[in-house]
Amino acid sequence: MPRSLVWLLSLGLFGVLAVLPLVAGDYWLHTAILCLFYVMMAASWNLLAGYTGQVSFSHAAFAGIGAYVSGMCAIYFHLPPLLGALVGMAVAAVLGLLLGVLCIRMGGIYLSLTTLAFSEMLRIVIDNEYEITRGTMGLSVPFVLPFYSKAWAFYLMGAVTLGLLYVIHRIIRSDLGTAFRAVQNDETAAASLGIHVVKIRVAAFVISSTMAGLAGALYGHYHQLITPEILSLNLMFLVLAMTIIGGLGTFAGPVVGAVFLEVLSEYIRIYGEFHVLIFGLVALFISRFAPEGLVGLWRKRFPTLDAQR
């Protein structure tokens, strides 16, 4: 895509983020904030699964770690929510490093099962811990800003989301990103070229976990209530669906998939219990007729623009 068009689209995105709180009601502003959270979650998971081929089911767990650590810092140590979010992000990074070092050599289905077990064990522990996390009752935490304002919360989430996307873009365009793709395509060939496969996979795991921790911390303080639901497999599979439907292994795919599925779920919620069935049918239709996701469909429709990218 021509550089001028990239700048034009970037300015357009900034314009939308700036104007939306002025024209949208509280309901759609809340939906937009949820979209930004899911963009952060899907984009960071895509960095791991889409560029190194590691399918982890612990991404929602790291979001929960970031949320709970930040919430407990605010309640028990009286830290400002934004400072607590940085602490939660750091703890998610450390635990991501420990889990990565322990299980990243497994790869394939073994990595998926190990991260799934870790996620479920963590959820069960938090579910049954009442003295510190208050279990299923949830942890009541302060708002993400010193004052309550959905508009300013949206601006904050938008700024963090754009910053996170910028970091991801820089990573995938760097030598580290090249090493990610080399490991994904052929680990043996990558190792023969001097790439330390295990270190690269651990690096991707830690970076992805850190970003999830930050997203979860901001999400928890925005809702002002953190429950074990944030660690659930429902959230994990929703993030997975957003990434795959948008376009796994593409930069724009998670963004498109997160916004598309979140807005779609809000529109079809009026159908009551049937909205889950409709959501599943739409996802199945896209997976069947656009296996490379919505971004892949765009590339087939406009191959000339994609060739110029």
Secondary structure as UniProt FT lines:
FT   HELIX           3..23
FT   HELIX           26..52
FT   HELIX           59..76
FT   HELIX           81..103
FT   TURN            104..106
FT   HELIX           108..128
FT   HELIX           135..137
FT   STRAND          139..140
FT   HELIX           150..172
FT   HELIX           175..185
FT   HELIX           187..192
FT   TURN            193..194
FT   HELIX           197..223
FT   STRAND          225..226
FT   HELIX           228..231
FT   HELIX           233..247
FT   TURN            248..249
FT   HELIX           253..267
FT   HELIX           268..271
FT   TURN            272..273
FT   HELIX           274..289
FT   TURN            291..292
FT   HELIX           293..301
FT   HELIX           303..307
//
